[in-house]
């Protein structure tokens, strides 16, 4: 079950990273609308 826990942790970590990246991009587009 250790591999299962590791896979779940990796998946949640990737999900958090993806969400933060999307939020960062949205924040950049909202702060600098003239560049897009």
PDB file of N, CA, C and O in Angstrom, chain B, residues numbered from 101:
ATOM      1  N   UNK B 101       0.824  -1.210   0.000  1.00  0.00           N
ATOM      2  CA  UNK B 101       0.000   0.000   0.000  1.00  0.00           C
ATOM      3  C   UNK B 101       0.859   1.262   0.000  1.00  0.00           C
ATOM      4  O   UNK B 101       0.352   2.367  -0.190  1.00  0.00           O
ATOM      5  N   UNK B 102       2.164   1.087   0.215  1.00  0.00           N
ATOM      6  CA  UNK B 102       3.041   2.264   0.228  1.00  0.00           C
ATOM      7  C   UNK B 102       3.119   2.890  -1.165  1.00  0.00           C
ATOM      8  O   UNK B 102       3.148   4.111  -1.313  1.00  0.00           O
ATOM      9  N   UNK B 103       3.152   2.022  -2.185  1.00  0.00           N
ATOM     10  CA  UNK B 103       3.199   2.554  -3.557  1.00  0.00           C
ATOM     11  C   UNK B 103       1.901   3.282  -3.889  1.00  0.00           C
ATOM     12  O   UNK B 103       1.906   4.273  -4.618  1.00  0.00           O
ATOM     13  N   UNK B 104       0.785   2.782  -3.347  1.00  0.00           N
ATOM     14  CA  UNK B 104      -0.507   3.440  -3.588  1.00  0.00           C
ATOM     15  C   UNK B 104      -0.527   4.825  -2.953  1.00  0.00           C
ATOM     16  O   UNK B 104      -0.978   5.793  -3.566  1.00  0.00           O
ATOM     17  N   UNK B 105      -0.033   4.912  -1.716  1.00  0.00           N
ATOM     18  CA  UNK B 105       0.017   6.212  -1.032  1.00  0.00           C
ATOM     19  C   UNK B 105       0.948   7.166  -1.773  1.00  0.00           C
ATOM     20  O   UNK B 105       0.650   8.352  -1.913  1.00  0.00           O
ATOM     21  N   UNK B 106       2.081   6.638  -2.247  1.00  0.00           N
ATOM     22  CA  UNK B 106       3.025   7.477  -2.989  1.00  0.00           C
ATOM     23  C   UNK B 106       2.401   7.985  -4.282  1.00  0.00           C
ATOM     24  O   UNK B 106       2.591   9.143  -4.654  1.00  0.00           O
ATOM     25  N   UNK B 107       1.653   7.115  -4.970  1.00  0.00           N
ATOM     26  CA  UNK B 107       1.005   7.523  -6.219  1.00  0.00           C
ATOM     27  C   UNK B 107      -0.054   8.587  -5.941  1.00  0.00           C
ATOM     28  O   UNK B 107      -0.179   9.552  -6.694  1.00  0.00           O
ATOM     29  N   UNK B 108      -0.814   8.413  -4.864  1.00  0.00           N
ATOM     30  CA  UNK B 108      -1.844   9.402  -4.525  1.00  0.00           C
ATOM     31  C   UNK B 108      -1.208  10.738  -4.157  1.00  0.00           C
ATOM     32  O   UNK B 108      -1.706  11.797  -4.540  1.00  0.00           O
ATOM     33  N   UNK B 109      -0.100  10.684  -3.409  1.00  0.00           N
ATOM     34  CA  UNK B 109       0.588  11.924  -3.040  1.00  0.00           C
ATOM     35  C   UNK B 109       1.139  12.621  -4.275  1.00  0.00           C
ATOM     36  O   UNK B 109       1.053  13.843  -4.392  1.00  0.00           O
ATOM     37  N   UNK B 110       1.706  11.849  -5.196  1.00  0.00           N
ATOM     38  CA  UNK B 110       2.241  12.438  -6.420  1.00  0.00           C
ATOM     39  C   UNK B 110       1.142  13.052  -7.262  1.00  0.00           C
ATOM     40  O   UNK B 110       1.324  14.115  -7.856  1.00  0.00           O
ATOM     41  N   UNK B 111      -0.015  12.372  -7.315  1.00  0.00           N
ATOM     42  CA  UNK B 111      -1.129  12.885  -8.113  1.00  0.00           C
ATOM     43  C   UNK B 111      -1.663  14.183  -7.517  1.00  0.00           C
ATOM     44  O   UNK B 111      -1.915  15.148  -8.238  1.00  0.00           O
ATOM     45  N   UNK B 112      -1.833  14.198  -6.190  1.00  0.00           N
ATOM     46  CA  UNK B 112      -2.341  15.418  -5.549  1.00  0.00           C
ATOM     47  C   UNK B 112      -1.329  16.555  -5.680  1.00  0.00           C
ATOM     48  O   UNK B 112      -1.709  17.714  -5.853  1.00  0.00           O
ATOM     49  N   UNK B 113      -0.034  16.217  -5.596  1.00  0.00           N
ATOM     50  CA  UNK B 113       1.014  17.236  -5.742  1.00  0.00           C
ATOM     51  C   UNK B 113       0.980  17.827  -7.143  1.00  0.00           C
ATOM     52  O   UNK B 113       1.106  19.040  -7.315  1.00  0.00           O
ATOM     53  N   UNK B 114       0.806  16.953  -8.165  1.00  0.00           N
ATOM     54  CA  UNK B 114       0.738  17.432  -9.543  1.00  0.00           C
ATOM     55  C   UNK B 114      -0.513  18.284  -9.736  1.00  0.00           C
ATOM     56  O   UNK B 114      -0.484  19.282 -10.456  1.00  0.00           O
ATOM     57  N   UNK B 115      -1.612  17.889  -9.094  1.00  0.00           N
ATOM     58  CA  UNK B 115      -2.858  18.649  -9.218  1.00  0.00           C
ATOM     59  C   UNK B 115      -2.694  20.037  -8.603  1.00  0.00           C
ATOM     60  O   UNK B 115      -3.139  21.033  -9.174  1.00  0.00           O
ATOM     61  N   UNK B 116      -2.052  20.096  -7.436  1.00  0.00           N
ATOM     62  CA  UNK B 116      -1.828  21.391  -6.776  1.00  0.00           C
ATOM     63  C   UNK B 116      -0.916  22.270  -7.625  1.00  0.00           C
ATOM     64  O   UNK B 116      -1.154  23.470  -7.764  1.00  0.00           O
ATOM     65  N   UNK B 117       0.132  21.666  -8.195  1.00  0.00           N
ATOM     66  CA  UNK B 117       1.050  22.439  -9.037  1.00  0.00           C
ATOM     67  C   UNK B 117       0.321  22.970 -10.269  1.00  0.00           C
ATOM     68  O   UNK B 117       0.511  24.123 -10.655  1.00  0.00           O
ATOM     69  N   UNK B 118      -0.511  22.135 -10.885  1.00  0.00           N
ATOM     70  CA  UNK B 118      -1.252  22.560 -12.072  1.00  0.00           C
ATOM     71  C   UNK B 118      -2.227  23.687 -11.745  1.00  0.00           C
ATOM     72  O   UNK B 118      -2.348  24.652 -12.499  1.00  0.00           O
ATOM     73  N   UNK B 119      -2.919  23.557 -10.617  1.00  0.00           N
ATOM     74  CA  UNK B 119      -3.876  24.592 -10.229  1.00  0.00           C
ATOM     75  C   UNK B 119      -3.171  25.913  -9.936  1.00  0.00           C
ATOM     76  O   UNK B 119      -3.646  26.976 -10.335  1.00  0.00           O
ATOM     77  N   UNK B 120      -2.045  25.845  -9.246  1.00  0.00           N
ATOM     78  CA  UNK B 120      -1.312  27.077  -8.934  1.00  0.00           C
ATOM     79  C   UNK B 120      -0.764  27.717 -10.207  1.00  0.00           C
ATOM     80  O   UNK B 120      -0.711  28.942 -10.318  1.00  0.00           O
ATOM     81  N   UNK B 121      -0.357  26.887 -11.167  1.00  0.00           N
ATOM     82  CA  UNK B 121       0.149  27.431 -12.428  1.00  0.00           C
ATOM     83  C   UNK B 121      -0.972  28.126 -13.193  1.00  0.00           C
ATOM     84  O   UNK B 121      -0.767  29.202 -13.754  1.00  0.00           O
ATOM     85  N   UNK B 122      -2.160  27.511 -13.218  1.00  0.00           N
ATOM     86  CA  UNK B 122      -3.297  28.122 -13.915  1.00  0.00           C
ATOM     87  C   UNK B 122      -3.704  29.422 -13.228  1.00  0.00           C
ATOM     88  O   UNK B 122      -3.983  30.421 -13.891  1.00  0.00           O
ATOM     89  N   UNK B 123      -3.736  29.404 -11.904  1.00  0.00           N
ATOM     90  CA  UNK B 123      -4.098  30.621 -11.168  1.00  0.00           C
ATOM     91  C   UNK B 123      -3.069  31.719 -11.398  1.00  0.00           C
ATOM     92  O   UNK B 123      -3.428  32.889 -11.529  1.00  0.00           O
ATOM     93  N   UNK B 124      -1.791  31.348 -11.447  1.00  0.00           N
ATOM     94  CA  UNK B 124      -0.749  32.338 -11.696  1.00  0.00           C
ATOM     95  C   UNK B 124      -0.881  32.952 -13.078  1.00  0.00           C
ATOM     96  O   UNK B 124      -0.706  34.158 -13.250  1.00  0.00           O
ATOM     97  N   UNK B 125      -1.192  32.110 -14.068  1.00  0.00           N
ATOM     98  CA  UNK B 125      -1.360  32.625 -15.430  1.00  0.00           C
ATOM     99  C   UNK B 125      -2.566  33.554 -15.509  1.00  0.00           C
ATOM    100  O   UNK B 125      -2.511  34.597 -16.161  1.00  0.00           O
ATOM    101  N   UNK B 126      -3.656  33.172 -14.843  1.00  0.00           N
ATOM    102  CA  UNK B 126      -4.845  34.031 -14.846  1.00  0.00           C
ATOM    103  C   UNK B 126      -4.546  35.358 -14.156  1.00  0.00           C
ATOM    104  O   UNK B 126      -4.995  36.413 -14.604  1.00  0.00           O
ATOM    105  N   UNK B 127      -3.784  35.299 -13.063  1.00  0.00           N
ATOM    106  CA  UNK B 127      -3.438  36.529 -12.350  1.00  0.00           C
ATOM    107  C   UNK B 127      -2.560  37.417 -13.217  1.00  0.00           C
ATOM    108  O   UNK B 127      -2.731  38.636 -13.225  1.00  0.00           O
ATOM    109  N   UNK B 128      -1.619  36.821 -13.949  1.00  0.00           N
ATOM    110  CA  UNK B 128      -0.757  37.604 -14.839  1.00  0.00           C
ATOM    111  C   UNK B 128      -1.581  38.253 -15.949  1.00  0.00           C
ATOM    112  O   UNK B 128      -1.377  39.422 -16.278  1.00  0.00           O
ATOM    113  N   UNK B 129      -2.513  37.488 -16.524  1.00  0.00           N
ATOM    114  CA  UNK B 129      -3.343  38.035 -17.604  1.00  0.00           C
ATOM    115  C   UNK B 129      -4.263  39.125 -17.072  1.00  0.00           C
ATOM    116  O   UNK B 129      -4.616  40.049 -17.804  1.00  0.00           O
ATOM    117  N   UNK B 130      -4.661  39.025 -15.786  1.00  0.00           N
ATOM    118  CA  UNK B 130      -5.545  40.041 -15.220  1.00  0.00           C
ATOM    119  C   UNK B 130      -4.750  41.302 -14.878  1.00  0.00           C
ATOM    120  O   UNK B 130      -5.270  42.412 -14.989  1.00  0.00           O
ATOM    121  N   UNK B 131      -3.485  41.133 -14.461  1.00  0.00           N
ATOM    122  CA  UNK B 131      -2.685  42.302 -14.089  1.00  0.00           C
ATOM    123  C   UNK B 131      -2.132  43.018 -15.316  1.00  0.00           C
ATOM    124  O   UNK B 131      -2.008  44.243 -15.313  1.00  0.00           O
ATOM    125  N   UNK B 132      -1.797  42.266 -16.364  1.00  0.00           N
ATOM    126  CA  UNK B 132      -1.222  42.872 -17.565  1.00  0.00           C
ATOM    127  C   UNK B 132      -2.081  42.531 -18.784  1.00  0.00           C
ATOM    128  O   UNK B 132      -1.679  41.712 -19.610  1.00  0.00           O
ATOM    129  N   UNK B 133      -3.256  43.148 -18.906  1.00  0.00           N
ATOM    130  CA  UNK B 133      -4.147  42.818 -20.031  1.00  0.00           C
ATOM    131  C   UNK B 133      -3.656  43.391 -21.355  1.00  0.00           C
ATOM    132  O   UNK B 133      -4.060  42.919 -22.417  1.00  0.00           O
ATOM    133  N   UNK B 134      -2.793  44.398 -21.308  1.00  0.00           N
ATOM    134  CA  UNK B 134      -2.342  45.031 -22.548  1.00  0.00           C
ATOM    135  C   UNK B 134      -1.366  44.135 -23.301  1.00  0.00           C
ATOM    136  O   UNK B 134      -1.184  44.304 -24.507  1.00  0.00           O
ATOM    137  N   UNK B 135      -0.738  43.192 -22.617  1.00  0.00           N
ATOM    138  CA  UNK B 135       0.259  42.339 -23.263  1.00  0.00           C
ATOM    139  C   UNK B 135      -0.380  41.167 -23.987  1.00  0.00           C
ATOM    140  O   UNK B 135       0.295  40.463 -24.738  1.00  0.00           O
ATOM    141  N   UNK B 136      -1.692  40.943 -23.769  1.00  0.00           N
ATOM    142  CA  UNK B 136      -2.329  39.772 -24.378  1.00  0.00           C
ATOM    143  C   UNK B 136      -3.418  40.198 -25.348  1.00  0.00           C
ATOM    144  O   UNK B 136      -4.067  39.348 -25.958  1.00  0.00           O
TER     145      UNK B 136
END
